[in-house]
Amino acid sequence: MRTHYKYNFDTKEDIPMGKVIRTSKLFDREYVDRELQKSEVTDKLTRTFLHVDHFVHGLTWVVDRWDIIPNLLNISGTANLTHYMFLSACAQHLGVDVPERSKKLLKDVTPRPIRGGLNVNLAEDLGVPLYSAYDGVKLL
């Protein structure tokens, strides 16, 4: 999955500096297919999953209004879900089986805070188009 995108500017002076746009867990069909192949999925970690197309939509909106954007902005999904909850929704949409639920952290999971995800209240207040993971599942 591609998580870095370039925005074209005419000159070096046009390049905006000093702002950070953060996101939580981006997903696309390739990511979901890979995750659904696993034998177990943790039900312990939560994230604010966001389809990559929705992130690009929000990021484009932000770049078009760069002057009003604060130095730090979160663009992420609006629903905080466990990996199991997220993959269950994906599996139901795709008509496939869900991996077994695990209450433990699995070996291949990079150490992260148990309650992850990002607060998108500021983005919402600014009018950034935001979506839930469930909106993104419909794009699979």
Backbone as JSON Lines, residues from 0, in Angstrom:
{"i":0,"aa":"M","n":[0.85,-1.16,0.0],"ca":[0.0,0.0,0.0],"c":[0.9,1.23,0.0]}
{"i":1,"aa":"R","n":[0.55,2.19,-0.77],"ca":[1.3,3.44,-0.84],"c":[0.75,4.42,0.19]}
{"i":2,"aa":"T","n":[1.63,4.92,1.06],"ca":[1.18,5.85,2.08],"c":[1.8,7.23,1.95]}
{"i":3,"aa":"H","n":[2.63,7.43,0.95],"ca":[3.24,8.75,0.74],"c":[2.81,9.27,-0.63]}
{"i":4,"aa":"Y","n":[2.33,10.48,-0.66],"ca":[1.86,11.08,-1.89],"c":[2.55,12.42,-2.1]}
{"i":5,"aa":"K","n":[2.83,12.75,-3.35],"ca":[3.47,14.01,-3.66],"c":[2.44,14.98,-4.22]}
{"i":6,"aa":"Y","n":[2.61,16.23,-3.88],"ca":[1.77,17.29,-4.4],"c":[2.67,18.18,-5.23]}
{"i":7,"aa":"N","n":[2.32,18.48,-6.46],"ca":[3.18,19.24,-7.35],"c":[3.07,20.74,-7.11]}
{"i":8,"aa":"F","n":[4.22,21.4,-7.03],"ca":[4.3,22.84,-6.86],"c":[5.13,23.41,-7.99]}
{"i":9,"aa":"D","n":[4.83,24.64,-8.42],"ca":[5.52,25.25,-9.54],"c":[6.96,25.66,-9.2]}
{"i":10,"aa":"T","n":[7.17,26.23,-8.05],"ca":[8.52,26.67,-7.67],"c":[8.79,26.27,-6.23]}
{"i":11,"aa":"K","n":[10.06,26.34,-5.84],"ca":[10.44,26.01,-4.48],"c":[9.73,26.91,-3.46]}
{"i":12,"aa":"E","n":[9.51,28.15,-3.83],"ca":[8.84,29.11,-2.94],"c":[7.39,28.73,-2.67]}
{"i":13,"aa":"D","n":[6.79,27.93,-3.55],"ca":[5.41,27.51,-3.38],"c":[5.24,26.38,-2.38]}
{"i":14,"aa":"I","n":[6.33,25.77,-1.96],"ca":[6.25,24.61,-1.07],"c":[5.95,25.07,0.35]}
{"i":15,"aa":"P","n":[4.82,24.69,0.9],"ca":[4.48,25.08,2.27],"c":[5.34,24.3,3.27]}
{"i":16,"aa":"M","n":[5.72,24.95,4.34],"ca":[6.57,24.3,5.35],"c":[5.94,24.39,6.73]}
{"i":17,"aa":"G","n":[6.42,23.54,7.61],"ca":[6.09,23.65,9.01],"c":[4.77,23.1,9.47]}
{"i":18,"aa":"K","n":[4.17,22.18,8.73],"ca":[2.9,21.61,9.16],"c":[3.01,20.08,9.13]}
{"i":19,"aa":"V","n":[2.34,19.45,10.07],"ca":[2.35,18.0,10.17],"c":[0.91,17.5,10.07]}
{"i":20,"aa":"I","n":[0.68,16.59,9.15],"ca":[-0.62,15.95,8.99],"c":[-0.43,14.49,9.41]}
{"i":21,"aa":"R","n":[-1.14,14.08,10.44],"ca":[-0.99,12.72,10.96],"c":[-2.22,11.88,10.62]}
{"i":22,"aa":"T","n":[-1.98,10.57,10.5],"ca":[-3.08,9.65,10.3],"c":[-2.85,8.41,11.15]}
{"i":23,"aa":"S","n":[-3.85,7.58,11.28],"ca":[-3.73,6.34,12.04],"c":[-3.46,5.22,11.06]}
{"i":24,"aa":"K","n":[-4.27,4.2,11.0],"ca":[-4.03,3.04,10.14],"c":[-4.77,3.18,8.82]}
{"i":25,"aa":"L","n":[-4.02,3.37,7.74],"ca":[-4.62,3.44,6.4],"c":[-4.79,2.03,5.86]}
{"i":26,"aa":"F","n":[-5.85,1.83,5.09],"ca":[-6.07,0.51,4.49],"c":[-6.58,0.63,3.08]}
{"i":27,"aa":"D","n":[-6.35,-0.44,2.33],"ca":[-6.91,-0.62,0.99],"c":[-7.21,-2.11,0.84]}
{"i":28,"aa":"R","n":[-7.64,-2.55,-0.33],"ca":[-8.02,-3.95,-0.53],"c":[-6.84,-4.88,-0.31]}
{"i":29,"aa":"E","n":[-5.66,-4.47,-0.76],"ca":[-4.47,-5.31,-0.59],"c":[-4.19,-5.57,0.9]}
{"i":30,"aa":"Y","n":[-4.25,-4.53,1.71],"ca":[-4.03,-4.67,3.15],"c":[-5.08,-5.6,3.76]}
{"i":31,"aa":"V","n":[-6.33,-5.37,3.43],"ca":[-7.42,-6.18,4.0],"c":[-7.27,-7.64,3.6]}
{"i":32,"aa":"D","n":[-6.99,-7.91,2.34],"ca":[-6.82,-9.29,1.89],"c":[-5.69,-9.97,2.65]}
{"i":33,"aa":"R","n":[-4.59,-9.28,2.85],"ca":[-3.45,-9.82,3.59],"c":[-3.83,-10.11,5.05]}
{"i":34,"aa":"E","n":[-4.55,-9.18,5.69],"ca":[-4.94,-9.36,7.09],"c":[-5.95,-10.49,7.26]}
{"i":35,"aa":"L","n":[-6.83,-10.66,6.29],"ca":[-7.83,-11.72,6.38],"c":[-7.23,-13.11,6.18]}
{"i":36,"aa":"Q","n":[-6.0,-13.19,5.68],"ca":[-5.31,-14.47,5.52],"c":[-4.71,-14.97,6.83]}
{"i":37,"aa":"K","n":[-4.6,-14.11,7.83],"ca":[-4.0,-14.49,9.1],"c":[-4.91,-15.45,9.86]}
{"i":38,"aa":"S","n":[-4.29,-16.29,10.7],"ca":[-5.09,-17.26,11.46],"c":[-5.74,-16.62,12.68]}
{"i":39,"aa":"E","n":[-5.11,-15.56,13.22],"ca":[-5.65,-14.87,14.39],"c":[-5.54,-13.36,14.19]}
{"i":40,"aa":"V","n":[-6.48,-12.65,14.77],"ca":[-6.46,-11.19,14.74],"c":[-6.71,-10.69,16.15]}
{"i":41,"aa":"T","n":[-5.91,-9.75,16.6],"ca":[-6.06,-9.27,17.97],"c":[-7.33,-8.44,18.14]}
{"i":42,"aa":"D","n":[-7.92,-8.62,19.29],"ca":[-9.11,-7.84,19.66],"c":[-8.73,-6.87,20.79]}
{"i":43,"aa":"K","n":[-7.43,-6.65,20.93],"ca":[-6.95,-5.84,22.04],"c":[-6.56,-4.42,21.59]}
{"i":44,"aa":"L","n":[-5.96,-4.28,20.44],"ca":[-5.53,-2.97,19.95],"c":[-6.66,-2.27,19.2]}
{"i":45,"aa":"T","n":[-6.79,-0.97,19.4],"ca":[-7.77,-0.2,18.63],"c":[-7.06,0.82,17.77]}
{"i":46,"aa":"R","n":[-7.69,1.15,16.66],"ca":[-7.18,2.15,15.73],"c":[-8.36,2.88,15.1]}
{"i":47,"aa":"T","n":[-8.08,4.04,14.53],"ca":[-9.09,4.76,13.75],"c":[-8.76,4.52,12.28]}
{"i":48,"aa":"F","n":[-9.18,3.36,11.78],"ca":[-8.87,2.94,10.41],"c":[-9.48,3.91,9.4]}
{"i":49,"aa":"L","n":[-8.75,4.12,8.3],"ca":[-9.21,5.03,7.25],"c":[-8.76,4.5,5.9]}
{"i":50,"aa":"H","n":[-9.68,4.41,4.96],"ca":[-9.33,3.97,3.6],"c":[-8.4,5.0,2.99]}
{"i":51,"aa":"V","n":[-7.39,4.52,2.28],"ca":[-6.38,5.41,1.71],"c":[-7.0,6.46,0.77]}
{"i":52,"aa":"D","n":[-8.04,6.11,0.03],"ca":[-8.7,7.08,-0.86],"c":[-9.34,8.21,-0.05]}
{"i":53,"aa":"H","n":[-9.89,7.88,1.1],"ca":[-10.49,8.91,1.96],"c":[-9.41,9.82,2.56]}
{"i":54,"aa":"F","n":[-8.26,9.24,2.89],"ca":[-7.15,10.06,3.38],"c":[-6.7,11.05,2.31]}
{"i":55,"aa":"V","n":[-6.55,10.57,1.1],"ca":[-6.13,11.45,-0.01],"c":[-7.16,12.55,-0.23]}
{"i":56,"aa":"H","n":[-8.44,12.24,-0.14],"ca":[-9.49,13.24,-0.28],"c":[-9.34,14.32,0.79]}
{"i":57,"aa":"G","n":[-9.17,13.9,2.04],"ca":[-9.0,14.85,3.13],"c":[-7.71,15.66,2.99]}
{"i":58,"aa":"L","n":[-6.63,14.99,2.6],"ca":[-5.35,15.68,2.44],"c":[-5.4,16.71,1.31]}
{"i":59,"aa":"T","n":[-6.05,16.38,0.23],"ca":[-6.2,17.33,-0.87],"c":[-7.0,18.55,-0.42]}
{"i":60,"aa":"W","n":[-8.05,18.32,0.35],"ca":[-8.84,19.42,0.91],"c":[-7.96,20.32,1.76]}
{"i":61,"aa":"V","n":[-7.12,19.72,2.59],"ca":[-6.22,20.47,3.47],"c":[-5.22,21.3,2.66]}
{"i":62,"aa":"V","n":[-4.6,20.7,1.67],"ca":[-3.6,21.4,0.86],"c":[-4.23,22.6,0.14]}
{"i":63,"aa":"D","n":[-5.47,22.45,-0.31],"ca":[-6.16,23.54,-0.98],"c":[-6.49,24.71,-0.05]}
{"i":64,"aa":"R","n":[-6.42,24.46,1.27],"ca":[-6.72,25.5,2.27],"c":[-5.56,25.66,3.26]}
{"i":65,"aa":"W","n":[-4.36,25.48,2.75],"ca":[-3.16,25.41,3.57],"c":[-3.0,26.57,4.56]}
{"i":66,"aa":"D","n":[-3.38,27.75,4.15],"ca":[-3.18,28.93,5.0],"c":[-4.02,28.91,6.27]}
{"i":67,"aa":"I","n":[-5.14,28.21,6.28],"ca":[-5.98,28.17,7.48],"c":[-5.74,26.93,8.34]}
{"i":68,"aa":"I","n":[-4.84,26.07,7.88],"ca":[-4.59,24.79,8.57],"c":[-3.58,25.0,9.69]}
{"i":69,"aa":"P","n":[-3.85,24.47,10.89],"ca":[-2.88,24.6,11.98],"c":[-1.63,23.76,11.72]}
{"i":70,"aa":"N","n":[-0.62,23.95,12.54],"ca":[0.65,23.26,12.34],"c":[0.58,21.76,12.57]}
{"i":71,"aa":"L","n":[-0.42,21.29,13.29],"ca":[-0.61,19.86,13.52],"c":[-2.08,19.53,13.33]}
{"i":72,"aa":"L","n":[-2.36,18.56,12.46],"ca":[-3.74,18.17,12.17],"c":[-3.81,16.67,11.98]}
{"i":73,"aa":"N","n":[-4.82,16.06,12.57],"ca":[-5.06,14.63,12.42],"c":[-6.16,14.4,11.39]}
{"i":74,"aa":"I","n":[-5.86,13.57,10.4],"ca":[-6.87,13.11,9.44],"c":[-6.91,11.6,9.58]}
{"i":75,"aa":"S","n":[-7.97,11.09,10.14],"ca":[-8.07,9.66,10.39],"c":[-9.54,9.27,10.36]}
{"i":76,"aa":"G","n":[-9.78,8.0,10.57],"ca":[-11.16,7.52,10.61],"c":[-11.89,8.07,11.82]}
{"i":77,"aa":"T","n":[-13.19,8.09,11.74],"ca":[-14.0,8.65,12.83],"c":[-14.45,7.6,13.84]}
{"i":78,"aa":"A","n":[-14.2,6.33,13.57],"ca":[-14.59,5.25,14.49],"c":[-13.35,4.55,15.02]}
{"i":79,"aa":"N","n":[-13.27,4.41,16.33],"ca":[-12.15,3.71,16.95],"c":[-12.54,2.25,17.11]}
{"i":80,"aa":"L","n":[-11.87,1.36,16.36],"ca":[-12.24,-0.06,16.3],"c":[-11.05,-0.94,16.64]}
{"i":81,"aa":"T","n":[-11.32,-2.12,17.19],"ca":[-10.25,-3.1,17.32],"c":[-9.98,-3.67,15.94]}
{"i":82,"aa":"H","n":[-8.81,-4.29,15.81],"ca":[-8.5,-4.93,14.52],"c":[-9.54,-5.99,14.19]}
{"i":83,"aa":"Y","n":[-9.97,-6.73,15.19],"ca":[-10.98,-7.76,14.95],"c":[-12.3,-7.16,14.47]}
{"i":84,"aa":"M","n":[-12.75,-6.11,15.12],"ca":[-14.01,-5.45,14.7],"c":[-13.9,-4.96,13.25]}
{"i":85,"aa":"F","n":[-12.76,-4.34,12.93],"ca":[-12.55,-3.82,11.59],"c":[-12.57,-4.95,10.56]}
{"i":86,"aa":"L","n":[-11.78,-6.01,10.83],"ca":[-11.71,-7.1,9.86],"c":[-13.01,-7.89,9.77]}
{"i":87,"aa":"S","n":[-13.78,-7.92,10.84],"ca":[-15.1,-8.55,10.79],"c":[-16.01,-7.82,9.8]}
{"i":88,"aa":"A","n":[-15.97,-6.49,9.85],"ca":[-16.77,-5.69,8.92],"c":[-16.31,-5.92,7.48]}
{"i":89,"aa":"C","n":[-15.0,-5.99,7.29],"ca":[-14.45,-6.23,5.95],"c":[-14.87,-7.6,5.44]}
{"i":90,"aa":"A","n":[-14.73,-8.62,6.29],"ca":[-15.07,-9.99,5.9],"c":[-16.55,-10.11,5.55]}
{"i":91,"aa":"Q","n":[-17.39,-9.48,6.35],"ca":[-18.83,-9.53,6.07],"c":[-19.12,-8.88,4.72]}
{"i":92,"aa":"H","n":[-18.5,-7.73,4.45],"ca":[-18.72,-7.04,3.18],"c":[-18.23,-7.88,1.99]}
{"i":93,"aa":"L","n":[-17.11,-8.58,2.18],"ca":[-16.51,-9.36,1.1],"c":[-17.05,-10.79,1.02]}
{"i":94,"aa":"G","n":[-17.83,-11.2,2.03],"ca":[-18.4,-12.55,2.03],"c":[-17.37,-13.63,2.3]}
{"i":95,"aa":"V","n":[-16.4,-13.35,3.16],"ca":[-15.36,-14.33,3.51],"c":[-15.33,-14.53,5.02]}
{"i":96,"aa":"D","n":[-14.56,-15.53,5.45],"ca":[-14.45,-15.83,6.88],"c":[-13.53,-14.84,7.59]}
{"i":97,"aa":"V","n":[-13.82,-14.64,8.85],"ca":[-13.01,-13.77,9.71],"c":[-11.96,-14.64,10.41]}
{"i":98,"aa":"P","n":[-10.71,-14.19,10.51],"ca":[-9.74,-14.94,11.31],"c":[-10.21,-15.06,12.75]}
{"i":99,"aa":"E","n":[-9.65,-16.01,13.47],"ca":[-10.01,-16.22,14.87],"c":[-9.66,-15.0,15.71]}
{"i":100,"aa":"R","n":[-10.53,-14.7,16.67],"ca":[-10.31,-13.56,17.56],"c":[-9.3,-13.95,18.63]}
{"i":101,"aa":"S","n":[-8.36,-13.04,18.88],"ca":[-7.37,-13.26,19.94],"c":[-7.42,-12.11,20.92]}
{"i":102,"aa":"K","n":[-7.44,-12.42,22.21],"ca":[-7.45,-11.4,23.25],"c":[-6.03,-10.98,23.63]}
{"i":103,"aa":"K","n":[-5.03,-11.59,23.02],"ca":[-3.65,-11.25,23.34],"c":[-3.04,-10.46,22.18]}
{"i":104,"aa":"L","n":[-1.92,-9.82,22.46],"ca":[-1.17,-9.15,21.41],"c":[-0.39,-10.22,20.67]}
{"i":105,"aa":"L","n":[-0.48,-10.23,19.38],"ca":[0.2,-11.25,18.6],"c":[1.64,-10.87,18.32]}
{"i":106,"aa":"K","n":[2.46,-11.89,18.07],"ca":[3.9,-11.68,17.9],"c":[4.25,-10.7,16.8]}
{"i":107,"aa":"D","n":[3.51,-10.71,15.72],"ca":[3.86,-9.87,14.57],"c":[3.32,-8.44,14.69]}
{"i":108,"aa":"V","n":[2.68,-8.12,15.82],"ca":[2.15,-6.78,16.01],"c":[3.23,-5.9,16.64]}
{"i":109,"aa":"T","n":[3.59,-4.82,15.96],"ca":[4.56,-3.88,16.51],"c":[4.03,-3.29,17.8]}
{"i":110,"aa":"P","n":[4.87,-3.15,18.83],"ca":[4.36,-2.57,20.08],"c":[3.73,-1.2,19.86]}
{"i":111,"aa":"R","n":[2.52,-1.04,20.32],"ca":[1.76,0.2,20.17],"c":[0.91,0.39,21.41]}
{"i":112,"aa":"P","n":[0.43,1.6,21.62],"ca":[-0.5,1.78,22.74],"c":[-1.76,0.94,22.51]}
{"i":113,"aa":"I","n":[-2.3,0.4,23.59],"ca":[-3.5,-0.43,23.47],"c":[-4.66,0.39,22.89]}
{"i":114,"aa":"R","n":[-4.85,1.59,23.4],"ca":[-5.93,2.45,22.89],"c":[-5.34,3.45,21.9]}
{"i":115,"aa":"G","n":[-5.25,3.02,20.67],"ca":[-4.69,3.89,19.63],"c":[-5.78,4.66,18.92]}
{"i":116,"aa":"G","n":[-5.41,5.29,17.85],"ca":[-6.35,6.1,17.09],"c":[-6.09,7.56,17.36]}
{"i":117,"aa":"L","n":[-6.63,8.38,16.53],"ca":[-6.38,9.82,16.61],"c":[-7.68,10.59,16.82]}
{"i":118,"aa":"N","n":[-7.58,11.67,17.55],"ca":[-8.7,12.58,17.75],"c":[-8.79,13.49,16.53]}
{"i":119,"aa":"V","n":[-9.94,13.48,15.86],"ca":[-10.12,14.27,14.65],"c":[-11.07,15.45,14.86]}
{"i":120,"aa":"N","n":[-11.28,15.84,16.11],"ca":[-12.21,16.95,16.39],"c":[-11.82,18.24,15.7]}
{"i":121,"aa":"L","n":[-10.53,18.58,15.7],"ca":[-10.09,19.82,15.06],"c":[-10.33,19.75,13.55]}
{"i":122,"aa":"A","n":[-10.02,18.63,12.93],"ca":[-10.27,18.47,11.49],"c":[-11.75,18.62,11.19]}
{"i":123,"aa":"E","n":[-12.57,18.05,12.04],"ca":[-14.03,18.16,11.88],"c":[-14.47,19.62,11.99]}
{"i":124,"aa":"D","n":[-13.93,20.34,12.98],"ca":[-14.27,21.75,13.16],"c":[-13.87,22.6,11.95]}
{"i":125,"aa":"L","n":[-12.76,22.23,11.31],"ca":[-12.29,22.97,10.13],"c":[-13.07,22.63,8.87]}
{"i":126,"aa":"G","n":[-13.82,21.53,8.9],"ca":[-14.6,21.12,7.73],"c":[-13.9,20.11,6.84]}
{"i":127,"aa":"V","n":[-12.8,19.52,7.33],"ca":[-12.11,18.48,6.55],"c":[-13.08,17.32,6.33]}
{"i":128,"aa":"P","n":[-13.19,16.81,5.1],"ca":[-14.06,15.66,4.88],"c":[-13.5,14.44,5.63]}
{"i":129,"aa":"L","n":[-14.29,13.89,6.53],"ca":[-13.87,12.74,7.33],"c":[-14.79,11.56,7.08]}
{"i":130,"aa":"Y","n":[-14.24,10.38,7.25],"ca":[-14.98,9.15,6.99],"c":[-14.7,8.15,8.09]}
{"i":131,"aa":"S","n":[-15.59,7.19,8.26],"ca":[-15.35,6.1,9.2],"c":[-14.73,4.93,8.45]}
{"i":132,"aa":"A","n":[-14.23,3.97,9.2],"ca":[-13.73,2.74,8.59],"c":[-14.84,2.05,7.8]}
{"i":133,"aa":"Y","n":[-16.06,2.12,8.32],"ca":[-17.19,1.48,7.64],"c":[-17.47,2.11,6.28]}
{"i":134,"aa":"D","n":[-17.24,3.42,6.16],"ca":[-17.35,4.06,4.84],"c":[-16.31,3.49,3.89]}
{"i":135,"aa":"G","n":[-15.11,3.27,4.41],"ca":[-14.03,2.74,3.59],"c":[-14.24,1.3,3.19]}
{"i":136,"aa":"V","n":[-14.85,0.52,4.05],"ca":[-15.13,-0.88,3.74],"c":[-15.99,-0.98,2.47]}
{"i":137,"aa":"K","n":[-16.88,-0.02,2.3],"ca":[-17.74,-0.02,1.11],"c":[-16.96,0.16,-0.19]}
{"i":138,"aa":"L","n":[-15.73,0.66,-0.1],"ca":[-14.89,0.86,-1.29],"c":[-14.1,-0.39,-1.67]}
{"i":139,"aa":"L","n":[-14.15,-1.42,-0.84],"ca":[-13.36,-2.63,-1.1],"c":[-13.95,-3.43,-2.24]}
